[in-house]
C-alpha cells in the first residue's frame, strides 16, 4: 500500500494525526489496561480516603470507556500476594512493573494525597509497564471543597499521558459542573464502604456517606445499585424460606415421634423468623406449646420453642403477651435451661409497662412546664409525649403538626416512624415510612436499613 494511503488510513483510525505525526501505537491498538493503586495518605491518616480516591478515579475511567480498568479485587489479591503495605511504603518502579505484568496492565497509576485543612494536595505518576518509564505526572492543590475538580485534573493528566487528549479535555470540560464537597468525611465513609466485608456493612457506610453529602454522586449511585441488588437478594431469600416453610408444615402433618416433631417445629420457627413472618411465628409457637399435654417432659427443643416465642413477642413490643406467656412457661418448667433468660425478658416487660404507665403523668408535667405560647407548638408537645413513651398520643400530635404546623415534613415523619417502631405499631410505621420516602428518600432509607431486620413482613 502506498505511503500516502497508509497515512490517510492512519488518520481515519486515529493512529496518525492530521499533520502526519505518528500517535503512540499503544493508544491505537487494542484497548489498554490500567491498574489504579490505592492513594497513600501522606498525612498519616486512615487508608479509607485513599481507597475512596482509587474507587472514584476508577469509576471515572470506566465511564469514559477509553481504557480497560483492572478490577480492584484482582489488584488487591496481587498486592496481598506481594505482601505490600501501601500505607507504610511506596513500591518502587520495578515492583509496580512486576505487578502490572502479573495483572496484564499496560499502565500503573500510583498516587498520594496530603491534607493540611482546609487545603489538600493530590499527586500521581503514571508508569508504562512495557518500558518501566514514567510517562506522566500530576500535582494539584486546592481546598477540600474543590476535591472532585482536583481529582478531575489528575484523571485528565493520566488520559493525556496515555494518548487520549480528547478524553482528557472532556474530563476538564465536565469538571466545571462538579459540586463542592462539604468535607473529607464523605470520602472517609465512602472508602469504608469500598472495603466493607459484606453488602450490609457496605450499605450502612454508603447510607452514611450520602447523608453526609447528598451531592456525592459516587455514593448515591452505588447505594441505589446496591439497594436494587439487595431487594433482589431478599426477594429470592424470602421465596426460598417460603418453600422451606411449606415443606416443614407438610412434614409436621405426618410425623409421629415426639422428638422429630419438636426438632421440626423449632426449625420451622427459625425459617419463619428468617422470613420475618413474626406474627405467624407467634401463632405457630403458641399453638404448639398450648397443644402440649400435661406431664410432657420439657426437652431442649421445647425450651427453644418457648424462648423463641418470648423473644419474638419482645421484638413485636407485645409486653402484655411477654408477661403472660413468660409466666406460664416459668410455672410449667421451673427447671428449664432457658428459665433465667425468659425471666430476664419478663422483667424487661414489667419495667417497660411501668415506664409507659408512669409516662402519662410525666408527659402532662412536661406540658404544664411549657409557656402558653409553646403549648401551641404541636411538634414540641408531641416530642414531650414521645419521650414519655406515650406513643399513640405523640403520633396524633405529630400528625396534627404535620397538617397545621411549619416543621419540615422529613423531621416530623422521622419522629412518627421512630415512635411507631418503639410502640410496635407496624401499620403506622409502614405508612409513615412510605410518606418519608417521598420527601427524603436518603433519610428514610437510612432508618429502614437500621431497623428493617426487626420489622415484621406479615400481620
C-alpha positions as CSV (number, residue, x, y, z in Angstrom):
1,X,0.0,0.0,0.0
2,X,1.4,3.4,-0.9
3,X,2.6,5.6,2.0
4,X,0.0,8.3,1.3
5,X,-2.7,5.7,1.6
6,X,-1.3,4.4,4.8
7,X,-1.3,8.0,6.2
8,X,-4.9,8.6,5.2
9,X,-5.9,5.2,6.8
10,X,-3.9,6.1,9.9
11,X,-5.7,9.4,10.2
12,X,-9.1,7.7,9.8
13,X,-8.2,5.1,12.5
14,X,-6.6,7.7,14.8
15,X,-3.1,6.2,14.5
16,X,-1.7,9.2,12.6
17,X,-2.6,12.8,13.4
18,X,-3.9,15.3,10.8
19,X,-0.4,16.8,10.5
20,X,1.1,13.4,9.7
21,X,2.6,12.8,13.1
22,X,2.6,9.3,14.5
23,X,0.4,8.8,17.5
24,X,1.5,6.4,20.3
25,X,1.0,2.9,18.9
26,X,-0.4,1.7,22.2
27,X,-3.1,4.3,22.1
28,X,-4.4,3.0,18.8
29,X,-4.1,-0.8,19.2
30,X,-6.2,-3.0,21.4
31,X,-7.8,-1.4,24.5
32,X,-5.2,-0.6,27.1
33,X,-5.5,-1.8,30.6
34,X,-4.8,0.4,33.6
35,X,-4.4,-0.5,37.3
36,X,-5.1,2.2,39.8
37,X,-3.3,1.7,43.1
38,X,-4.8,3.0,46.4
39,X,-3.7,6.6,47.0
40,X,-1.4,6.8,50.0
41,X,-2.2,9.2,52.8
42,X,0.9,11.3,53.5
43,X,-0.8,12.9,56.4
44,X,-0.6,9.7,58.4
45,X,-4.4,9.4,58.5
46,X,-6.5,6.4,57.7
47,X,-6.4,4.4,54.5
48,X,-10.0,4.9,53.7
49,X,-9.7,8.3,51.9
50,X,-7.1,6.7,49.6
51,X,-9.4,3.8,48.9
52,X,-12.1,6.2,48.0
53,X,-9.9,8.2,45.6
54,X,-8.9,5.0,43.9
55,X,-12.5,4.0,43.5
56,X,-13.7,7.4,42.2
57,X,-10.8,7.6,39.7
58,X,-11.5,4.0,38.6
59,X,-15.2,4.8,38.1
60,X,-14.4,7.9,36.0
61,X,-12.1,5.9,33.8
62,X,-14.6,3.1,33.3
63,X,-17.3,5.6,32.3
64,X,-15.0,7.1,29.6
65,X,-14.5,3.7,28.0
66,X,-11.1,4.6,26.6
67,X,-9.2,2.3,29.0
68,X,-9.9,-1.1,30.5
69,X,-9.6,-0.8,34.2
70,X,-8.2,-3.7,36.3
71,X,-10.8,-4.7,38.9
72,X,-9.9,-3.7,42.4
73,X,-10.3,-7.3,43.8
74,X,-7.8,-8.6,41.3
75,X,-5.3,-5.9,42.1
76,X,-5.7,-6.3,45.9
77,X,-5.2,-10.0,45.5
78,X,-1.8,-9.4,43.8
79,X,-0.9,-6.7,46.4
80,X,-1.6,-9.2,49.1
81,X,0.5,-11.9,47.4
82,X,3.4,-9.4,47.1
83,X,2.9,-8.5,50.8
84,X,2.8,-4.8,50.1
85,X,1.7,-2.4,52.9
86,X,0.9,0.7,50.9
87,X,0.2,2.8,53.9
88,X,3.8,2.5,55.2
89,X,5.7,2.1,51.9
90,X,5.5,3.2,48.3
91,X,6.5,0.4,45.9
92,X,9.5,1.1,43.7
93,X,9.0,1.2,39.9
94,X,10.4,-2.3,39.5
95,X,7.8,-3.7,41.9
96,X,5.0,-1.7,40.2
97,X,6.1,-3.0,36.8
98,X,6.0,-6.6,38.1
99,X,2.5,-6.1,39.5
100,X,1.4,-4.6,36.2
101,X,2.7,-7.6,34.2
102,X,1.0,-10.1,36.6
103,X,-2.3,-8.2,36.0
104,X,-1.8,-7.8,32.3
105,X,-1.9,-4.0,32.7
106,X,-0.2,-1.5,30.4
107,X,-0.4,1.4,32.8
108,X,0.0,1.7,36.5
109,X,-1.3,4.7,38.4
110,X,0.3,5.4,41.8
111,X,-0.7,8.4,43.8
112,X,-0.9,10.1,47.2
113,X,-2.8,12.8,48.9
114,X,-2.0,15.1,51.7
115,X,-4.3,17.3,53.7
116,X,-3.5,20.4,55.7
117,X,-7.0,21.6,56.2
118,X,-8.7,23.3,54.6
119,X,-6.2,22.5,51.8
120,X,-5.5,19.2,50.1
121,X,-2.8,18.1,47.6
122,X,-3.1,15.2,45.1
123,X,-0.1,13.8,43.3
124,X,0.1,10.9,40.9
125,X,2.5,9.3,38.4
126,X,1.8,7.1,35.5
127,X,4.1,4.2,34.7
128,X,4.2,2.4,31.4
129,X,4.6,-1.3,32.2
130,X,6.3,-2.3,29.0
131,X,9.2,0.2,29.3
132,X,9.2,0.9,33.0
133,X,9.1,4.6,32.2
134,X,7.1,7.3,33.9
135,X,5.1,8.7,31.1
136,X,3.4,11.4,33.1
137,X,2.9,13.1,36.5
138,X,0.4,15.3,38.1
139,X,0.4,17.5,41.2
140,X,-2.7,19.6,42.1
141,X,-3.5,21.7,45.1
142,X,-6.8,23.2,46.3
143,X,-9.4,23.4,49.0
144,X,-11.3,20.3,50.2
145,X,-14.4,21.7,48.7
146,X,-12.7,21.5,45.3
147,X,-11.7,17.9,45.8
148,X,-13.6,16.4,42.9
149,X,-12.3,19.0,40.5
150,X,-8.8,18.4,41.7
151,X,-9.3,14.7,41.0
152,X,-10.5,15.5,37.5
153,X,-7.2,17.3,36.8
154,X,-5.3,14.1,37.9
155,X,-7.6,11.9,35.7
156,X,-7.1,14.3,32.8
157,X,-3.3,14.2,33.2
158,X,-3.5,10.4,33.1
159,X,-5.6,10.3,30.0
160,X,-3.3,12.8,28.2
161,X,-0.2,10.8,29.2
162,X,-2.0,7.6,27.9
163,X,-2.5,9.2,24.5
164,X,-6.2,10.3,24.9
165,X,-6.1,14.1,24.8
166,X,-9.7,14.3,23.6
167,X,-10.9,12.4,26.6
168,X,-8.7,14.5,28.9
169,X,-10.3,17.7,27.6
170,X,-13.8,16.1,28.1
171,X,-13.0,15.4,31.7
172,X,-11.8,19.0,32.3
173,X,-14.8,20.5,30.4
174,X,-17.2,18.4,32.5
175,X,-15.3,19.3,35.7
176,X,-16.8,22.8,35.9
177,X,-20.1,21.2,36.8
178,X,-18.8,19.3,39.7
179,X,-20.4,20.2,43.1
180,X,-18.4,21.3,46.0
181,X,-17.6,18.8,48.8
182,X,-18.6,19.6,52.3
183,X,-15.7,17.7,53.9
184,X,-13.4,14.8,53.6
185,X,-15.6,12.8,56.0
186,X,-17.7,11.9,53.0
187,X,-14.6,10.3,51.3
188,X,-13.7,8.5,54.5
189,X,-17.2,6.9,54.7
190,X,-17.1,6.1,51.1
191,X,-13.7,4.5,51.5
192,X,-15.0,2.4,54.3
193,X,-17.9,1.3,52.1
194,X,-15.5,0.3,49.3
195,X,-13.5,-2.1,51.6
196,X,-16.6,-3.3,53.6
197,X,-16.6,-7.1,54.2
198,X,-20.2,-7.6,53.3
199,X,-23.1,-6.0,51.5
200,X,-25.0,-4.9,54.6
201,X,-21.9,-3.2,56.0
202,X,-21.3,-1.6,52.7
203,X,-24.9,-0.3,52.6
204,X,-24.5,1.2,56.1
205,X,-21.4,3.2,55.1
206,X,-22.9,4.3,51.8
207,X,-26.0,5.5,53.5
208,X,-23.9,7.5,55.9
209,X,-21.8,8.9,53.1
210,X,-25.0,10.0,51.2
211,X,-26.4,11.5,54.4
212,X,-23.1,13.4,54.8
213,X,-23.2,14.8,51.3
214,X,-26.2,14.2,49.1
215,X,-24.3,15.6,46.1
216,X,-21.6,12.9,46.2
217,X,-22.7,11.1,43.1
218,X,-20.4,8.1,43.5
219,X,-22.1,7.0,46.8
220,X,-25.5,8.0,45.6
221,X,-25.2,5.8,42.6
222,X,-23.5,2.9,44.4
223,X,-26.2,2.9,47.1
224,X,-29.0,2.9,44.6
225,X,-27.4,0.0,42.7
226,X,-26.7,-1.9,46.0
227,X,-30.3,-1.3,47.2
228,X,-31.6,-2.8,44.0
229,X,-29.4,-5.9,44.3
230,X,-30.3,-6.4,47.9
231,X,-34.0,-6.2,47.1
232,X,-33.5,-9.0,44.5
233,X,-31.5,-11.0,47.1
234,X,-34.2,-10.5,49.7
235,X,-37.0,-11.5,47.4
236,X,-35.1,-14.6,46.4
237,X,-34.3,-15.4,50.0
238,X,-38.0,-15.0,51.0
239,X,-39.0,-17.3,48.2
240,X,-36.6,-20.0,49.4
241,X,-37.7,-19.6,53.1
242,X,-41.4,-19.8,52.0
243,X,-40.8,-23.0,50.1
244,X,-38.9,-24.5,53.2
245,X,-41.8,-23.3,55.4
246,X,-44.3,-25.2,53.3
247,X,-42.2,-28.3,53.3
248,X,-41.8,-28.2,57.0
249,X,-45.5,-27.7,57.6
250,X,-46.3,-30.8,55.4
251,X,-43.6,-32.8,57.2
252,X,-45.2,-31.9,60.6
253,X,-48.5,-33.4,59.4
254,X,-47.0,-36.9,59.1
255,X,-44.5,-37.0,61.9
256,X,-45.4,-39.2,64.9
257,X,-42.3,-39.2,67.1
258,X,-42.2,-36.5,69.8
259,X,-38.5,-35.7,69.3
260,X,-38.9,-35.4,65.5
261,X,-41.9,-33.2,65.9
262,X,-40.1,-30.9,68.4
263,X,-37.0,-30.6,66.2
264,X,-39.0,-29.9,63.1
265,X,-41.2,-27.3,64.9
266,X,-38.1,-25.4,66.1
267,X,-36.7,-25.5,62.6
268,X,-40.0,-24.1,61.2
269,X,-39.8,-21.2,63.7
270,X,-36.3,-20.4,62.6
271,X,-37.5,-20.3,59.0
272,X,-40.4,-18.1,59.9
273,X,-38.0,-15.7,61.7
274,X,-35.7,-15.6,58.7
275,X,-38.7,-14.8,56.5
276,X,-39.7,-12.1,59.0
277,X,-43.1,-13.7,59.4
278,X,-43.1,-12.8,63.1
279,X,-46.8,-12.8,63.7
280,X,-47.0,-16.3,62.1
281,X,-44.1,-17.4,64.3
282,X,-46.0,-16.3,67.4
283,X,-49.2,-18.2,66.4
284,X,-47.2,-21.3,65.5
285,X,-45.1,-21.4,68.7
286,X,-48.1,-20.6,70.9
287,X,-50.2,-23.2,69.2
288,X,-47.5,-25.8,69.7
289,X,-47.0,-25.0,73.4
290,X,-50.7,-24.9,74.1
291,X,-51.1,-28.3,72.5
292,X,-48.6,-30.0,74.8
293,X,-50.4,-32.3,77.1
294,X,-49.9,-32.2,80.9
295,X,-46.8,-34.1,82.1
296,X,-45.0,-33.9,78.7
297,X,-41.2,-33.8,79.6
298,X,-39.6,-30.5,78.8
299,X,-36.8,-31.1,76.2
300,X,-34.2,-28.7,74.9
301,X,-36.3,-28.3,71.7
302,X,-39.4,-27.3,73.7
303,X,-37.2,-24.9,75.6
304,X,-36.0,-23.4,72.3
305,X,-39.6,-23.0,71.1
306,X,-40.6,-21.2,74.3
307,X,-37.6,-18.9,74.2
308,X,-38.2,-18.1,70.5
309,X,-41.8,-17.2,71.3
310,X,-41.0,-14.8,74.2
311,X,-38.1,-13.2,72.3
312,X,-40.4,-12.6,69.2
313,X,-43.1,-11.1,71.4
314,X,-40.4,-8.8,72.8
315,X,-39.4,-7.8,69.3
316,X,-43.0,-7.0,68.4
317,X,-43.3,-4.9,71.6
318,X,-46.2,-7.0,72.8
319,X,-45.4,-6.5,76.5
320,X,-48.6,-8.0,78.0
321,X,-48.1,-11.2,75.9
322,X,-44.5,-11.4,77.1
323,X,-45.7,-11.3,80.7
324,X,-48.5,-13.8,80.2
325,X,-46.6,-16.4,78.1
326,X,-43.4,-16.0,80.1
327,X,-45.1,-16.6,83.4
328,X,-47.0,-19.6,82.0
329,X,-43.8,-21.2,80.8
330,X,-41.8,-20.5,84.0
331,X,-44.6,-22.0,86.1
332,X,-44.7,-25.1,83.8
333,X,-40.9,-25.6,83.5
334,X,-39.1,-24.3,86.6
335,X,-36.1,-26.4,85.8
336,X,-35.9,-25.2,82.2
337,X,-32.5,-24.4,80.8
338,X,-34.0,-21.1,79.5
339,X,-35.7,-20.2,82.7
340,X,-33.2,-17.4,83.5
341,X,-33.4,-15.9,80.1
342,X,-37.2,-15.9,80.0
343,X,-37.3,-14.4,83.5
344,X,-35.0,-11.6,82.3
345,X,-37.3,-10.9,79.3
346,X,-40.3,-10.8,81.6
347,X,-38.6,-8.4,83.9
348,X,-37.8,-6.1,81.0
349,X,-41.5,-6.2,80.0
350,X,-42.5,-5.4,83.6
351,X,-40.2,-2.3,83.7
352,X,-41.4,-1.3,80.2
353,X,-45.1,-1.4,81.3
354,X,-44.2,0.6,84.5
355,X,-42.4,3.3,82.4
356,X,-45.4,3.5,80.0
357,X,-47.9,3.8,82.8
358,X,-45.8,6.5,84.6
359,X,-45.3,8.3,81.3
360,X,-48.8,9.7,81.1
361,X,-48.3,11.9,84.3
362,X,-44.7,12.7,83.2
363,X,-45.9,13.9,79.8
364,X,-48.5,16.1,81.5
365,X,-45.9,17.6,83.8
366,X,-43.7,18.4,80.7
367,X,-46.6,20.2,79.0
368,X,-47.6,22.1,82.2
369,X,-44.0,23.4,82.4
370,X,-44.2,25.0,78.9
371,X,-45.2,28.6,78.4
372,X,-48.7,29.2,77.0
373,X,-47.3,30.0,73.5
374,X,-45.1,26.9,73.5
375,X,-48.1,24.7,74.1
376,X,-49.4,25.7,70.7
377,X,-46.3,24.2,69.1
378,X,-47.8,20.8,68.4
379,X,-44.5,19.2,67.5
380,X,-42.9,20.3,70.7
381,X,-45.8,18.8,72.7
382,X,-45.5,15.7,70.6
383,X,-41.8,15.4,71.5
384,X,-42.8,15.6,75.2
385,X,-45.2,12.7,74.8
386,X,-42.7,10.7,72.7
387,X,-40.0,11.0,75.4
388,X,-42.6,9.8,78.0
389,X,-43.3,6.7,75.8
390,X,-46.9,7.9,75.1
391,X,-46.6,6.9,71.5
392,X,-50.2,6.9,70.4
393,X,-50.8,10.4,71.8
394,X,-47.4,11.5,70.3
395,X,-48.4,10.2,66.9
396,X,-51.7,12.0,66.9
397,X,-49.9,15.3,67.8
398,X,-47.2,14.8,65.2
399,X,-50.0,14.2,62.5
400,X,-51.7,17.4,63.7
401,X,-48.3,19.3,63.5
402,X,-47.8,17.8,60.0
403,X,-51.2,19.2,58.9
404,X,-51.1,22.6,60.6
405,X,-47.5,23.3,61.6
406,X,-44.5,24.6,59.8
407,X,-41.9,21.9,60.7
408,X,-40.1,20.2,57.8
409,X,-42.0,17.1,56.8
410,X,-39.0,14.8,57.0
411,X,-38.3,15.9,60.6
412,X,-41.9,15.0,61.6
413,X,-42.1,11.8,59.7
414,X,-38.8,10.6,61.3
415,X,-40.3,11.0,64.7
416,X,-43.5,9.3,63.7
417,X,-41.5,6.3,62.3
418,X,-39.4,6.1,65.5
419,X,-42.5,6.2,67.7
420,X,-44.3,3.6,65.6
421,X,-41.3,1.3,65.8
422,X,-40.9,1.7,69.6
423,X,-44.6,1.1,70.1
424,X,-44.8,-1.8,67.7
425,X,-47.4,-0.1,65.5
426,X,-46.2,-1.7,62.3
427,X,-49.1,-0.4,60.2
428,X,-48.4,3.2,61.1
429,X,-44.7,2.6,60.6
430,X,-45.1,1.3,57.0
431,X,-47.5,4.2,56.2
432,X,-45.2,6.9,57.6
433,X,-42.1,5.3,56.1
434,X,-43.7,5.3,52.6
435,X,-44.5,9.1,53.1
436,X,-41.0,9.7,54.3
437,X,-39.5,8.1,51.2
438,X,-41.3,10.6,49.0
439,X,-39.9,13.7,50.8
440,X,-36.4,12.5,51.9
441,X,-35.5,9.1,50.5
442,X,-32.0,9.1,51.8
443,X,-33.0,9.7,55.4
444,X,-35.9,7.2,55.2
445,X,-33.6,4.5,53.7
446,X,-31.1,5.1,56.5
447,X,-33.9,4.5,59.1
448,X,-35.1,1.4,57.2
449,X,-31.6,0.0,56.9
450,X,-31.1,0.2,60.7
451,X,-34.5,-1.2,61.8
452,X,-35.8,-3.4,59.0
453,X,-34.3,-6.6,60.3
454,X,-36.7,-6.5,63.3
455,X,-39.7,-5.2,61.3
456,X,-42.3,-8.0,60.5
457,X,-43.4,-8.5,57.0
458,X,-46.7,-10.1,58.0
459,X,-49.7,-9.2,60.1
